[in-house]
Amino acid sequence: MPEFPRLRALEERHAALEARISEEDNRPRPDADQLSRLKREKLRLKEEMERLKGQLVH
C-alpha cells in the first residue's frame, strides 16, 4: 500500500524534529521563535500521520 512509505517518512521527520526541539530546548538561551516553529511543524506531521493511519484502518 502506498501509504506505508509515506507514513514511515513522516515518522522519521517527526523523530528528527523531536531531536531538534530537544537540542534547542537544552541550549543556554533557547530561541523561542525557533522552538515554536519546530513544535508547530511536529504537530502538523503528527496530524498527518494520524490521518494516514485512519485511512489504513478503513
All heavy atoms as TSV, in Angstrom:
chain	resi	resn	atom	element	x	y	z
A	1	MET	N	N	0.853	-1.182	0.000
A	1	MET	CA	C	0.000	0.000	0.000
A	1	MET	C	C	0.900	1.246	0.000
A	1	MET	O	O	1.851	1.315	0.770
A	1	MET	CB	C	-0.903	-0.042	1.222
A	1	MET	CG	C	-1.996	0.987	1.195
A	1	MET	SD	S	-3.234	0.666	2.477
A	1	MET	CE	C	-4.365	-0.323	1.534
A	2	PRO	N	N	0.612	2.237	-0.805
A	2	PRO	CA	C	1.497	3.396	-0.936
A	2	PRO	C	C	1.605	4.254	0.319
A	2	PRO	O	O	2.546	5.017	0.463
A	2	PRO	CB	C	0.889	4.205	-2.083
A	2	PRO	CG	C	-0.428	3.594	-2.388
A	2	PRO	CD	C	-0.514	2.269	-1.718
A	3	GLU	N	N	0.668	4.140	1.249
A	3	GLU	CA	C	0.707	4.968	2.444
A	3	GLU	C	C	1.833	4.574	3.395
A	3	GLU	O	O	2.320	5.381	4.155
A	3	GLU	CB	C	-0.636	4.915	3.205
A	3	GLU	CG	C	-1.757	5.629	2.515
A	3	GLU	CD	C	-2.484	4.759	1.501
A	3	GLU	OE1	O	-2.146	3.561	1.352
A	3	GLU	OE2	O	-3.388	5.264	0.840
A	4	PHE	N	N	2.262	3.314	3.362
A	4	PHE	CA	C	3.285	2.869	4.302
A	4	PHE	C	C	4.602	3.624	4.149
A	4	PHE	O	O	5.135	4.104	5.154
A	4	PHE	CB	C	3.512	1.363	4.190
A	4	PHE	CG	C	2.381	0.551	4.769
A	4	PHE	CD1	C	1.779	-0.430	4.016
A	4	PHE	CD2	C	1.940	0.779	6.057
A	4	PHE	CE1	C	0.734	-1.183	4.546
A	4	PHE	CE2	C	0.898	0.042	6.593
A	4	PHE	CZ	C	0.289	-0.943	5.836
A	5	PRO	N	N	5.151	3.769	2.940
A	5	PRO	CA	C	6.397	4.549	2.822
A	5	PRO	C	C	6.197	6.002	3.248
A	5	PRO	O	O	7.074	6.599	3.882
A	5	PRO	CB	C	6.766	4.442	1.347
A	5	PRO	CG	C	6.062	3.221	0.860
A	5	PRO	CD	C	4.806	3.114	1.684
A	6	ARG	N	N	5.056	6.571	2.915
A	6	ARG	CA	C	4.757	7.954	3.300
A	6	ARG	C	C	4.688	8.063	4.825
A	6	ARG	O	O	5.250	8.985	5.415
A	6	ARG	CB	C	3.432	8.393	2.666
A	6	ARG	CG	C	2.952	9.746	3.092
A	6	ARG	CD	C	3.737	10.828	2.430
A	6	ARG	NE	N	3.180	12.117	2.798
A	6	ARG	CZ	C	3.910	13.174	3.065
A	6	ARG	NH1	N	5.206	13.128	2.947
A	6	ARG	NH2	N	3.347	14.306	3.405
A	7	LEU	N	N	4.024	7.118	5.445
A	7	LEU	CA	C	3.900	7.122	6.902
A	7	LEU	C	C	5.274	6.974	7.551
A	7	LEU	O	O	5.599	7.681	8.504
A	7	LEU	CB	C	2.961	6.007	7.357
A	7	LEU	CG	C	2.646	5.936	8.842
A	7	LEU	CD1	C	2.052	7.237	9.347
A	7	LEU	CD2	C	1.695	4.775	9.112
A	8	ARG	N	N	6.081	6.090	7.024
A	8	ARG	CA	C	7.424	5.879	7.564
A	8	ARG	C	C	8.264	7.158	7.435
A	8	ARG	O	O	8.966	7.543	8.368
A	8	ARG	CB	C	8.100	4.710	6.850
A	8	ARG	CG	C	9.387	4.286	7.483
A	8	ARG	CD	C	9.976	2.999	6.921
A	8	ARG	NE	N	9.534	2.615	5.598
A	8	ARG	CZ	C	8.713	1.596	5.340
A	8	ARG	NH1	N	8.249	0.854	6.314
A	8	ARG	NH2	N	8.372	1.299	4.107
A	9	ALA	N	N	8.163	7.837	6.308
A	9	ALA	CA	C	8.902	9.087	6.101
A	9	ALA	C	C	8.433	10.164	7.084
A	9	ALA	O	O	9.252	10.901	7.638
A	9	ALA	CB	C	8.725	9.570	4.666
A	10	LEU	N	N	7.132	10.236	7.313
A	10	LEU	CA	C	6.603	11.204	8.268
A	10	LEU	C	C	7.085	10.900	9.680
A	10	LEU	O	O	7.440	11.807	10.435
A	10	LEU	CB	C	5.069	11.215	8.231
A	10	LEU	CG	C	4.431	11.784	6.976
A	10	LEU	CD1	C	2.923	11.547	6.999
A	10	LEU	CD2	C	4.726	13.263	6.832
A	11	GLU	N	N	7.112	9.622	10.038
A	11	GLU	CA	C	7.584	9.234	11.369
A	11	GLU	C	C	9.055	9.599	11.559
A	11	GLU	O	O	9.455	10.053	12.629
A	11	GLU	CB	C	7.370	7.738	11.593
A	11	GLU	CG	C	5.914	7.369	11.757
A	11	GLU	CD	C	5.645	5.880	11.738
A	11	GLU	OE1	O	6.519	5.111	11.281
A	11	GLU	OE2	O	4.554	5.484	12.180
A	12	GLU	N	N	9.858	9.417	10.505
A	12	GLU	CA	C	11.278	9.777	10.585
A	12	GLU	C	C	11.458	11.284	10.741
A	12	GLU	O	O	12.275	11.740	11.538
A	12	GLU	CB	C	12.026	9.268	9.350
A	12	GLU	CG	C	12.166	7.771	9.315
A	12	GLU	CD	C	12.700	7.239	8.004
A	12	GLU	OE1	O	13.046	8.044	7.108
A	12	GLU	OE2	O	12.778	6.006	7.864
A	13	ARG	N	N	10.686	12.053	9.973
A	13	ARG	CA	C	10.757	13.513	10.086
A	13	ARG	C	C	10.293	13.965	11.465
A	13	ARG	O	O	10.858	14.883	12.060
A	13	ARG	CB	C	9.918	14.177	8.994
A	13	ARG	CG	C	10.579	14.081	7.628
A	13	ARG	CD	C	9.743	14.635	6.503
A	13	ARG	NE	N	9.249	15.976	6.763
A	13	ARG	CZ	C	8.177	16.500	6.167
A	13	ARG	NH1	N	7.504	15.810	5.268
A	13	ARG	NH2	N	7.779	17.709	6.455
A	14	HIS	N	N	9.252	13.316	11.992
A	14	HIS	CA	C	8.719	13.641	13.311
A	14	HIS	C	C	9.796	13.400	14.381
A	14	HIS	O	O	10.009	14.233	15.262
A	14	HIS	CB	C	7.475	12.781	13.574
A	14	HIS	CG	C	6.732	13.140	14.805
A	14	HIS	ND1	N	6.990	12.555	16.021
A	14	HIS	CD2	C	5.716	14.029	15.020
A	14	HIS	CE1	C	6.170	13.053	16.923
A	14	HIS	NE2	N	5.392	13.952	16.352
A	15	ALA	N	N	10.496	12.268	14.285
A	15	ALA	CA	C	11.560	11.946	15.240
A	15	ALA	C	C	12.716	12.944	15.128
A	15	ALA	O	O	13.282	13.364	16.146
A	15	ALA	CB	C	12.058	10.524	15.014
A	16	ALA	N	N	13.056	13.342	13.916
A	16	ALA	CA	C	14.132	14.316	13.715
A	16	ALA	C	C	13.749	15.664	14.321
A	16	ALA	O	O	14.583	16.341	14.936
A	16	ALA	CB	C	14.443	14.461	12.226
A	17	LEU	N	N	12.496	16.050	14.159
A	17	LEU	CA	C	12.036	17.303	14.759
A	17	LEU	C	C	12.080	17.218	16.280
A	17	LEU	O	O	12.458	18.190	16.941
A	17	LEU	CB	C	10.613	17.630	14.300
A	17	LEU	CG	C	10.496	18.270	12.930
A	17	LEU	CD1	C	9.032	18.328	12.500
A	17	LEU	CD2	C	11.096	19.658	12.925
A	18	GLU	N	N	11.718	16.084	16.830
A	18	GLU	CA	C	11.773	15.896	18.283
A	18	GLU	C	C	13.203	16.101	18.781
A	18	GLU	O	O	13.425	16.764	19.800
A	18	GLU	CB	C	11.269	14.498	18.663
A	18	GLU	CG	C	11.302	14.223	20.138
A	18	GLU	CD	C	10.371	15.102	20.945
A	18	GLU	OE1	O	9.294	15.471	20.451
A	18	GLU	OE2	O	10.732	15.438	22.093
A	19	ALA	N	N	14.174	15.568	18.038
A	19	ALA	CA	C	15.577	15.733	18.415
A	19	ALA	C	C	16.002	17.196	18.322
A	19	ALA	O	O	16.692	17.711	19.212
A	19	ALA	CB	C	16.463	14.864	17.523
A	20	ARG	N	N	15.577	17.878	17.264
A	20	ARG	CA	C	15.923	19.299	17.116
A	20	ARG	C	C	15.294	20.147	18.216
A	20	ARG	O	O	15.913	21.081	18.720
A	20	ARG	CB	C	15.491	19.811	15.739
A	20	ARG	CG	C	16.372	19.271	14.620
A	20	ARG	CD	C	15.935	19.737	13.266
A	20	ARG	NE	N	15.996	21.185	13.149
A	20	ARG	CZ	C	15.353	21.882	12.217
A	20	ARG	NH1	N	14.609	21.275	11.322
A	20	ARG	NH2	N	15.448	23.200	12.185
A	21	ILE	N	N	14.059	19.817	18.582
A	21	ILE	CA	C	13.383	20.541	19.664
A	21	ILE	C	C	14.142	20.341	20.970
A	21	ILE	O	O	14.383	21.297	21.715
A	21	ILE	CB	C	11.911	20.076	19.794
A	21	ILE	CG1	C	11.097	20.585	18.604
A	21	ILE	CG2	C	11.307	20.552	21.113
A	21	ILE	CD1	C	9.722	19.948	18.474
A	22	SER	N	N	14.536	19.116	21.234
A	22	SER	CA	C	15.274	18.810	22.453
A	22	SER	C	C	16.613	19.560	22.477
A	22	SER	O	O	16.988	20.142	23.504
A	22	SER	CB	C	15.506	17.308	22.555
A	22	SER	OG	O	16.218	17.010	23.719
A	23	GLU	N	N	17.322	19.558	21.362
A	23	GLU	CA	C	18.600	20.276	21.282
A	23	GLU	C	C	18.410	21.767	21.555
A	23	GLU	O	O	19.161	22.367	22.322
A	23	GLU	CB	C	19.229	20.090	19.901
A	23	GLU	CG	C	19.779	18.720	19.644
A	23	GLU	CD	C	20.211	18.536	18.196
A	23	GLU	OE1	O	20.304	19.541	17.454
A	23	GLU	OE2	O	20.458	17.381	17.809
A	24	GLU	N	N	17.417	22.341	20.896
A	24	GLU	CA	C	17.182	23.782	21.051
A	24	GLU	C	C	16.763	24.099	22.482
A	24	GLU	O	O	17.221	25.078	23.071
A	24	GLU	CB	C	16.111	24.253	20.064
A	24	GLU	CG	C	15.859	25.742	20.073
A	24	GLU	CD	C	17.066	26.554	19.623
A	24	GLU	OE1	O	17.796	26.129	18.725
A	24	GLU	OE2	O	17.268	27.651	20.199
A	25	ASP	N	N	15.915	23.265	23.040
A	25	ASP	CA	C	15.396	23.492	24.387
A	25	ASP	C	C	16.501	23.395	25.447
A	25	ASP	O	O	16.411	24.020	26.495
A	25	ASP	CB	C	14.284	22.485	24.684
A	25	ASP	CG	C	13.303	22.994	25.711
A	25	ASP	OD1	O	13.141	24.225	25.849
A	25	ASP	OD2	O	12.677	22.152	26.382
A	26	ASN	N	N	17.522	22.609	25.173
A	26	ASN	CA	C	18.608	22.414	26.133
A	26	ASN	C	C	19.756	23.404	25.971
A	26	ASN	O	O	20.718	23.344	26.736
A	26	ASN	CB	C	19.133	20.977	26.045
A	26	ASN	CG	C	18.132	19.993	26.600
A	26	ASN	OD1	O	17.527	20.225	27.636
A	26	ASN	ND2	N	17.925	18.897	25.902
A	27	ARG	N	N	19.654	24.287	25.001
A	27	ARG	CA	C	20.682	25.312	24.847
A	27	ARG	C	C	20.584	26.301	26.004
A	27	ARG	O	O	19.522	26.461	26.604
A	27	ARG	CB	C	20.476	26.076	23.535
A	27	ARG	CG	C	20.842	25.275	22.313
A	27	ARG	CD	C	20.630	26.042	21.048
A	27	ARG	NE	N	20.693	27.485	21.263
A	27	ARG	CZ	C	20.755	28.389	20.318
A	27	ARG	NH1	N	20.732	28.044	19.075
A	27	ARG	NH2	N	20.806	29.669	20.599
A	28	PRO	N	N	21.679	27.015	26.303
A	28	PRO	CA	C	21.631	28.007	27.388
A	28	PRO	C	C	20.559	29.079	27.159
A	28	PRO	O	O	19.889	29.492	28.087
A	28	PRO	CB	C	23.021	28.624	27.367
A	28	PRO	CG	C	23.892	27.587	26.745
A	28	PRO	CD	C	23.016	26.853	25.760
A	29	ARG	N	N	20.391	29.511	25.933
A	29	ARG	CA	C	19.358	30.508	25.592
A	29	ARG	C	C	18.552	30.009	24.402
A	29	ARG	O	O	18.815	30.388	23.262
A	29	ARG	CB	C	20.006	31.841	25.234
A	29	ARG	CG	C	20.627	32.546	26.394
A	29	ARG	CD	C	21.067	33.922	25.979
A	29	ARG	NE	N	21.770	34.564	27.073
A	29	ARG	CZ	C	22.532	35.609	26.930
A	29	ARG	NH1	N	22.717	36.146	25.747
A	29	ARG	NH2	N	23.117	36.146	27.981
A	30	PRO	N	N	17.562	29.169	24.661
A	30	PRO	CA	C	16.756	28.635	23.553
A	30	PRO	C	C	16.057	29.751	22.784
A	30	PRO	O	O	15.629	30.754	23.364
A	30	PRO	CB	C	15.730	27.745	24.237
A	30	PRO	CG	C	16.217	27.530	25.617
A	30	PRO	CD	C	17.107	28.679	25.947
A	31	ASP	N	N	15.972	29.582	21.490
A	31	ASP	CA	C	15.282	30.529	20.617
A	31	ASP	C	C	13.794	30.178	20.642
A	31	ASP	O	O	13.370	29.180	20.060
A	31	ASP	CB	C	15.855	30.428	19.203
A	31	ASP	CG	C	15.233	31.405	18.228
A	31	ASP	OD1	O	14.098	31.868	18.472
A	31	ASP	OD2	O	15.888	31.698	17.215
A	32	ALA	N	N	13.008	31.005	21.315
A	32	ALA	CA	C	11.579	30.721	21.484
A	32	ALA	C	C	10.850	30.671	20.145
A	32	ALA	O	O	9.960	29.828	19.953
A	32	ALA	CB	C	10.937	31.762	22.392
A	33	ASP	N	N	11.221	31.527	19.220
A	33	ASP	CA	C	10.571	31.516	17.898
A	33	ASP	C	C	10.884	30.223	17.151
A	33	ASP	O	O	10.007	29.621	16.536
A	33	ASP	CB	C	11.007	32.722	17.066
A	33	ASP	CG	C	10.463	34.032	17.606
A	33	ASP	OD1	O	9.422	34.016	18.293
A	33	ASP	OD2	O	11.094	35.074	17.336
A	34	GLN	N	N	12.135	29.808	17.198
A	34	GLN	CA	C	12.531	28.567	16.535
A	34	GLN	C	C	11.816	27.375	17.170
A	34	GLN	O	O	11.316	26.503	16.472
A	34	GLN	CB	C	14.050	28.386	16.611
A	34	GLN	CG	C	14.567	27.111	15.994
A	34	GLN	CD	C	14.492	27.098	14.488
A	34	GLN	OE1	O	14.077	28.059	13.852
A	34	GLN	NE2	N	14.872	26.003	13.896
A	35	LEU	N	N	11.758	27.348	18.495
A	35	LEU	CA	C	11.058	26.262	19.187
A	35	LEU	C	C	9.583	26.218	18.776
A	35	LEU	O	O	9.034	25.147	18.534
A	35	LEU	CB	C	11.159	26.438	20.700
A	35	LEU	CG	C	12.403	25.883	21.356
A	35	LEU	CD1	C	12.451	26.290	22.833
A	35	LEU	CD2	C	12.476	24.380	21.236
A	36	SER	N	N	8.980	27.360	18.688
A	36	SER	CA	C	7.575	27.431	18.298
A	36	SER	C	C	7.369	26.884	16.885
A	36	SER	O	O	6.443	26.104	16.639
A	36	SER	CB	C	7.095	28.877	18.389
A	36	SER	OG	O	5.763	28.975	18.012
A	37	ARG	N	N	8.233	27.270	15.963
A	37	ARG	CA	C	8.129	26.784	14.578
A	37	ARG	C	C	8.308	25.265	14.526
A	37	ARG	O	O	7.560	24.564	13.839
A	37	ARG	CB	C	9.167	27.459	13.680
A	37	ARG	CG	C	8.802	28.867	13.272
A	37	ARG	CD	C	9.741	29.405	12.213
A	37	ARG	NE	N	11.117	29.535	12.701
A	37	ARG	CZ	C	11.602	30.614	13.310
A	37	ARG	NH1	N	10.831	31.669	13.496
A	37	ARG	NH2	N	12.852	30.650	13.713
A	38	LEU	N	N	9.319	24.769	15.236
A	38	LEU	CA	C	9.578	23.330	15.240
A	38	LEU	C	C	8.399	22.563	15.825
A	38	LEU	O	O	7.999	21.520	15.297
A	38	LEU	CB	C	10.855	23.028	16.034
A	38	LEU	CG	C	12.162	23.497	15.420
A	38	LEU	CD1	C	13.298	23.350	16.428
A	38	LEU	CD2	C	12.473	22.756	14.137
A	39	LYS	N	N	7.828	23.064	16.904
A	39	LYS	CA	C	6.704	22.383	17.545
A	39	LYS	C	C	5.458	22.398	16.661
A	39	LYS	O	O	4.718	21.415	16.605
A	39	LYS	CB	C	6.408	23.009	18.900
A	39	LYS	CG	C	7.467	22.659	19.931
A	39	LYS	CD	C	7.196	23.317	21.266
A	39	LYS	CE	C	8.250	22.950	22.287
A	39	LYS	NZ	N	7.995	23.571	23.593
A	40	ARG	N	N	5.233	23.501	15.956
A	40	ARG	CA	C	4.090	23.556	15.028
A	40	ARG	C	C	4.263	22.547	13.902
A	40	ARG	O	O	3.320	21.851	13.518
A	40	ARG	CB	C	3.913	24.963	14.457
A	40	ARG	CG	C	3.182	25.914	15.370
A	40	ARG	CD	C	2.720	27.166	14.656
A	40	ARG	NE	N	3.759	27.845	13.924
A	40	ARG	CZ	C	4.568	28.780	14.415
A	40	ARG	NH1	N	4.448	29.157	15.662
A	40	ARG	NH2	N	5.485	29.341	13.665
A	41	GLU	N	N	5.482	22.460	13.364
A	41	GLU	CA	C	5.755	21.507	12.289
A	41	GLU	C	C	5.592	20.075	12.800
A	41	GLU	O	O	5.020	19.224	12.118
A	41	GLU	CB	C	7.169	21.723	11.742
A	41	GLU	CG	C	7.574	20.748	10.664
A	41	GLU	CD	C	6.781	20.843	9.376
A	41	GLU	OE1	O	6.023	21.828	9.196
A	41	GLU	OE2	O	6.911	19.947	8.538
A	42	LYS	N	N	6.064	19.806	14.002
A	42	LYS	CA	C	5.929	18.472	14.594
A	42	LYS	C	C	4.452	18.110	14.760
A	42	LYS	O	O	4.039	16.991	14.453
A	42	LYS	CB	C	6.650	18.427	15.942
A	42	LYS	CG	C	6.620	17.076	16.594
A	42	LYS	CD	C	7.341	17.117	17.931
A	42	LYS	CE	C	6.991	15.898	18.747
A	42	LYS	NZ	N	7.231	16.065	20.148
A	43	LEU	N	N	3.650	19.050	15.214
A	43	LEU	CA	C	2.213	18.818	15.367
A	43	LEU	C	C	1.553	18.570	14.013
A	43	LEU	O	O	0.718	17.669	13.874
A	43	LEU	CB	C	1.546	20.009	16.064
A	43	LEU	CG	C	0.042	19.909	16.264
A	43	LEU	CD1	C	-0.323	18.689	17.092
A	43	LEU	CD2	C	-0.476	21.177	16.906
A	44	ARG	N	N	1.950	19.326	13.003
A	44	ARG	CA	C	1.392	19.141	11.665
A	44	ARG	C	C	1.697	17.729	11.165
A	44	ARG	O	O	0.827	17.046	10.611
A	44	ARG	CB	C	1.961	20.183	10.698
A	44	ARG	CG	C	1.287	20.155	9.326
A	44	ARG	CD	C	2.014	21.004	8.327
A	44	ARG	NE	N	3.332	20.486	7.990
A	44	ARG	CZ	C	3.558	19.419	7.201
A	44	ARG	NH1	N	2.548	18.750	6.679
A	44	ARG	NH2	N	4.781	19.034	6.936
A	45	LEU	N	N	2.927	17.281	11.380
A	45	LEU	CA	C	3.303	15.933	10.963
A	45	LEU	C	C	2.505	14.876	11.732
A	45	LEU	O	O	2.044	13.892	11.152
A	45	LEU	CB	C	4.802	15.699	11.179
A	45	LEU	CG	C	5.736	16.457	10.254
A	45	LEU	CD1	C	7.181	16.240	10.671
A	45	LEU	CD2	C	5.524	16.058	8.813
A	46	LYS	N	N	2.331	15.096	13.032
A	46	LYS	CA	C	1.568	14.145	13.843
A	46	LYS	C	C	0.134	14.033	13.328
A	46	LYS	O	O	-0.408	12.935	13.213
A	46	LYS	CB	C	1.569	14.574	15.308
A	46	LYS	CG	C	0.817	13.632	16.208
A	46	LYS	CD	C	0.840	14.091	17.639
A	46	LYS	CE	C	0.029	13.159	18.514
A	46	LYS	NZ	N	-0.035	13.637	19.885
A	47	GLU	N	N	-0.464	15.163	13.004
A	47	GLU	CA	C	-1.832	15.152	12.488
A	47	GLU	C	C	-1.915	14.416	11.162
A	47	GLU	O	O	-2.849	13.655	10.916
A	47	GLU	CB	C	-2.348	16.579	12.355
A	47	GLU	CG	C	-2.596	17.251	13.690
A	47	GLU	CD	C	-2.871	18.738	13.579
A	47	GLU	OE1	O	-2.627	19.336	12.509
A	47	GLU	OE2	O	-3.322	19.312	14.588
A	48	GLU	N	N	-0.921	14.617	10.304
A	48	GLU	CA	C	-0.917	13.931	9.019
A	48	GLU	C	C	-0.718	12.422	9.213
A	48	GLU	O	O	-1.354	11.610	8.538
A	48	GLU	CB	C	0.173	14.490	8.109
A	48	GLU	CG	C	0.085	13.952	6.702
A	48	GLU	CD	C	1.004	14.649	5.725
A	48	GLU	OE1	O	1.563	15.717	6.047
A	48	GLU	OE2	O	1.167	14.103	4.618
A	49	MET	N	N	0.138	12.040	10.152
A	49	MET	CA	C	0.341	10.615	10.435
A	49	MET	C	C	-0.959	9.979	10.936
A	49	MET	O	O	-1.313	8.876	10.510
A	49	MET	CB	C	1.457	10.416	11.463
A	49	MET	CG	C	2.837	10.689	10.927
A	49	MET	SD	S	4.198	10.292	12.055
A	49	MET	CE	C	3.799	11.206	13.521
A	50	GLU	N	N	-1.653	10.670	11.819
A	50	GLU	CA	C	-2.914	10.145	12.344
A	50	GLU	C	C	-3.946	9.995	11.226
A	50	GLU	O	O	-4.696	9.016	11.184
A	50	GLU	CB	C	-3.455	11.050	13.449
A	50	GLU	CG	C	-2.615	11.031	14.721
A	50	GLU	CD	C	-2.514	9.651	15.347
A	50	GLU	OE1	O	-3.536	8.941	15.379
A	50	GLU	OE2	O	-1.412	9.307	15.790
A	51	ARG	N	N	-3.978	10.963	10.320
A	51	ARG	CA	C	-4.906	10.893	9.193
A	51	ARG	C	C	-4.594	9.676	8.325
A	51	ARG	O	O	-5.489	8.913	7.949
A	51	ARG	CB	C	-4.820	12.175	8.357
A	51	ARG	CG	C	-5.810	12.220	7.201
A	51	ARG	CD	C	-5.632	13.479	6.377
A	51	ARG	NE	N	-4.291	13.642	5.865
A	51	ARG	CZ	C	-3.792	12.993	4.798
A	51	ARG	NH1	N	-4.537	12.133	4.145
A	51	ARG	NH2	N	-2.557	13.217	4.384
A	52	LEU	N	N	-3.309	9.461	8.023
A	52	LEU	CA	C	-2.918	8.308	7.213
A	52	LEU	C	C	-3.233	6.992	7.931
A	52	LEU	O	O	-3.707	6.039	7.301
A	52	LEU	CB	C	-1.428	8.369	6.879
A	52	LEU	CG	C	-1.023	9.347	5.791
A	52	LEU	CD1	C	0.491	9.394	5.670
A	52	LEU	CD2	C	-1.642	8.995	4.467
A	53	LYS	N	N	-2.970	6.941	9.218
A	53	LYS	CA	C	-3.261	5.720	9.980
A	53	LYS	C	C	-4.767	5.425	9.941
A	53	LYS	O	O	-5.170	4.281	9.846
A	53	LYS	CB	C	-2.784	5.852	11.418
A	53	LYS	CG	C	-1.275	5.782	11.556
A	53	LYS	CD	C	-0.841	6.011	12.989
A	53	LYS	CE	C	0.665	6.036	13.115
A	53	LYS	NZ	N	1.103	6.348	14.490
A	54	GLY	N	N	-5.571	6.465	10.028
A	54	GLY	CA	C	-7.011	6.302	9.959
A	54	GLY	C	C	-7.459	5.746	8.613
A	54	GLY	O	O	-8.378	4.934	8.528
A	55	GLN	N	N	-6.791	6.161	7.556
A	55	GLN	CA	C	-7.113	5.668	6.215
A	55	GLN	C	C	-6.714	4.205	6.070
A	55	GLN	O	O	-7.366	3.441	5.369
A	55	GLN	CB	C	-6.424	6.505	5.149
A	55	GLN	CG	C	-6.972	7.885	4.994
A	55	GLN	CD	C	-6.186	8.717	3.987
A	55	GLN	OE1	O	-5.168	8.298	3.454
A	55	GLN	NE2	N	-6.666	9.924	3.739
A	56	LEU	N	N	-5.634	3.809	6.726
A	56	LEU	CA	C	-5.174	2.425	6.628
A	56	LEU	C	C	-6.143	1.466	7.316
A	56	LEU	O	O	-6.309	0.336	6.884
A	56	LEU	CB	C	-3.770	2.285	7.254
A	56	LEU	CG	C	-2.645	2.976	6.509
A	56	LEU	CD1	C	-1.352	2.862	7.311
A	56	LEU	CD2	C	-2.450	2.382	5.125
A	57	VAL	N	N	-6.772	1.947	8.377
A	57	VAL	CA	C	-7.704	1.102	9.130
A	57	VAL	C	C	-8.980	0.879	8.331
A	57	VAL	O	O	-9.570	-0.185	8.372
A	57	VAL	CB	C	-8.022	1.739	10.507
A	57	VAL	CG1	C	-9.122	0.993	11.212
A	57	VAL	CG2	C	-6.768	1.779	11.360
A	58	HIS	N	N	-9.400	1.877	7.579
A	58	HIS	CA	C	-10.674	1.783	6.851
A	58	HIS	C	C	-10.429	1.195	5.519
A	58	HIS	O	O	-10.145	1.101	4.618
A	58	HIS	CB	C	-11.314	3.148	6.712
A	58	HIS	CG	C	-11.769	3.685	8.050
A	58	HIS	ND1	N	-11.078	3.505	9.219
A	58	HIS	CD2	C	-12.847	4.395	8.403
A	58	HIS	CE1	C	-11.712	4.091	10.218
A	58	HIS	NE2	N	-12.792	4.646	9.749
